Amino acid sequence: MYRVLLPVDHDPDRLDEQLDALFDLPGQDELSVTVIHVHEEVDSPADEAGEYVIDSLNRDIAELQGIPETVDRAVSELEEAGVFEDLQTSAGDPVEEIIEAGENLDVDAYLLAAKRHSPVGKAIFGSVTQGIIVRAEQPVIVA
């Protein structure tokens, strides 16, 4: 069994690229895919109310945001292909959460689709894909 972690955000074009790359992989009958969606946390220093307020706010944001349509579509298409294993959601730093999930699941690879940034945008804003490439111990497939 070849285990792949598929981080999915809200962008349908990136999901299309990920699914195309996934379905082009050899050995579809040995493929097992876990989808993960990470809600980014609110990054704010605690005040007199303390850390509890920030933690509670982050849970509320995740509930309010819900699961994007792209995640539902990914699960549906993977189920139809017979390769879907699990859906995980979490809140936090996307790179940290994705790497942690990959380690916990003992995945064989991560399959991502990169955002298109200008060189200046990459330098200023960073990149989840870049962070995963740098930190992951397993192969990272970038569509």
Secondary structure per residue as TSV (DSSP state, phi and psi in degrees):
chain	resnum	aa	ss	phi	psi
A	1	M	-	360.0	132.9
A	2	Y	E	-109.0	112.5
A	3	R	E	-94.5	126.2
A	4	V	E	-120.8	136.6
A	5	L	E	-101.9	126.6
A	6	L	E	-116.0	94.2
A	7	P	E	-72.6	126.6
A	8	V	-	-121.7	130.3
A	9	D	-	-108.6	-153.7
A	10	H	S	-88.3	-7.0
A	11	D	-	-88.0	112.6
A	12	P	H	-66.0	-30.1
A	13	D	H	-66.7	-41.5
A	14	R	H	-65.2	-39.7
A	15	L	H	-61.8	-43.2
A	16	D	H	-56.9	-44.2
A	17	E	H	-63.7	-41.4
A	18	Q	H	-63.9	-46.3
A	19	L	H	-66.6	-39.8
A	20	D	H	-58.9	-46.3
A	21	A	H	-65.2	-41.0
A	22	L	H	-62.5	-46.1
A	23	F	H	-75.5	-9.1
A	24	D	H	-88.8	-10.5
A	25	L	S	-67.7	143.5
A	26	P	S	-73.1	159.9
A	27	G	-	71.8	44.2
A	28	Q	G	-56.8	-30.2
A	29	D	G	-72.3	-12.2
A	30	E	G	-108.9	11.9
A	31	L	E	-95.8	138.1
A	32	S	E	-134.1	122.4
A	33	V	E	-119.3	129.3
A	34	T	E	-108.5	129.6
A	35	V	E	-95.9	137.7
A	36	I	E	-130.0	138.9
A	37	H	E	-126.2	129.0
A	38	V	E	-112.6	122.6
A	39	H	E	-84.3	126.6
A	40	E	-	-73.0	140.0
A	41	E	-	-79.7	157.0
A	42	V	-	-76.0	126.7
A	43	D	-	-102.8	98.8
A	44	S	-	-144.7	138.4
A	45	P	-	-68.6	146.6
A	46	A	-	-68.5	146.6
A	47	D	-	-114.6	-151.2
A	48	E	T	-58.5	-27.4
A	49	A	T	-74.2	-20.7
A	50	G	-	89.9	179.9
A	51	E	H	-64.7	-28.6
A	52	Y	H	-56.8	-39.0
A	53	V	H	-62.5	-44.2
A	54	I	H	-64.3	-45.6
A	55	D	H	-60.4	-43.5
A	56	S	H	-65.4	-41.6
A	57	L	H	-61.1	-42.6
A	58	N	H	-64.1	-40.0
A	59	R	H	-63.7	-42.3
A	60	D	H	-64.0	-40.8
A	61	I	H	-62.4	-44.3
A	62	A	H	-60.4	-41.8
A	63	E	H	-67.0	-41.6
A	64	L	H	-66.8	-41.2
A	65	Q	H	-67.8	-35.5
A	66	G	-	67.2	-169.3
A	67	I	-	-94.5	126.7
A	68	P	-	-62.9	154.3
A	69	E	H	-56.9	-32.3
A	70	T	H	-62.6	-35.6
A	71	V	H	-68.1	-44.8
A	72	D	H	-59.9	-41.1
A	73	R	H	-67.2	-40.4
A	74	A	H	-60.4	-47.3
A	75	V	H	-60.8	-44.7
A	76	S	H	-60.6	-47.6
A	77	E	H	-68.3	-35.8
A	78	L	H	-70.5	-38.1
A	79	E	H	-62.4	-44.6
A	80	E	H	-60.3	-35.3
A	81	A	H	-81.6	-9.3
A	82	G	T	77.6	24.0
A	83	V	-	-119.7	-0.2
A	84	F	E	-75.1	133.8
A	85	E	E	-113.6	-47.0
A	86	D	E	-161.1	157.9
A	87	L	E	-121.5	129.2
A	88	Q	E	-123.6	143.0
A	89	T	E	-127.6	150.6
A	90	S	E	-155.8	171.5
A	91	A	E	-126.0	138.2
A	92	G	S	149.0	-162.3
A	93	D	-	-70.4	122.7
A	94	P	H	-55.1	-43.9
A	95	V	H	-62.6	-48.2
A	96	E	H	-59.4	-47.5
A	97	E	H	-66.0	-40.3
A	98	I	H	-68.7	-44.8
A	99	I	H	-62.4	-45.2
A	100	E	H	-60.8	-43.4
A	101	A	H	-62.8	-42.9
A	102	G	H	-60.7	-41.7
A	103	E	H	-67.0	-44.2
A	104	N	H	-63.7	-35.5
A	105	L	H	-86.9	-8.4
A	106	D	T	54.2	51.4
A	107	V	-	-70.7	157.3
A	108	D	S	-90.9	-22.6
A	109	A	E	-163.3	156.8
A	110	Y	E	-107.2	141.6
A	111	L	E	-123.5	111.8
A	112	L	E	-121.9	162.7
A	113	A	-	-124.6	127.7
A	114	A	-	-79.2	145.1
A	115	K	-	-74.8	151.3
A	116	R	-	-93.9	110.2
A	117	H	-	-117.4	153.2
A	118	S	-	-71.8	162.3
A	119	P	H	-55.6	-38.4
A	120	V	H	-67.2	-41.0
A	121	G	H	-61.0	-40.4
A	122	K	H	-63.1	-41.8
A	123	A	H	-66.8	-37.3
A	124	I	H	-82.4	-46.3
A	125	F	H	-96.4	-15.6
A	126	G	-	73.3	-170.9
A	127	S	-	-157.0	133.4
A	128	V	H	-62.1	-44.6
A	129	T	H	-58.7	-46.7
A	130	Q	H	-60.9	-42.6
A	131	G	H	-61.5	-39.9
A	132	I	H	-71.4	-41.4
A	133	I	H	-57.7	-43.8
A	134	V	H	-69.6	-38.3
A	135	R	H	-94.7	-26.2
A	136	A	-	-70.5	140.8
A	137	E	S	-89.7	-17.2
A	138	Q	S	-96.4	166.0
A	139	P	-	-61.0	146.5
A	140	V	E	-119.1	120.0
A	141	I	E	-96.7	122.5
A	142	V	E	-112.4	117.5
A	143	A	-	-85.5	360.0
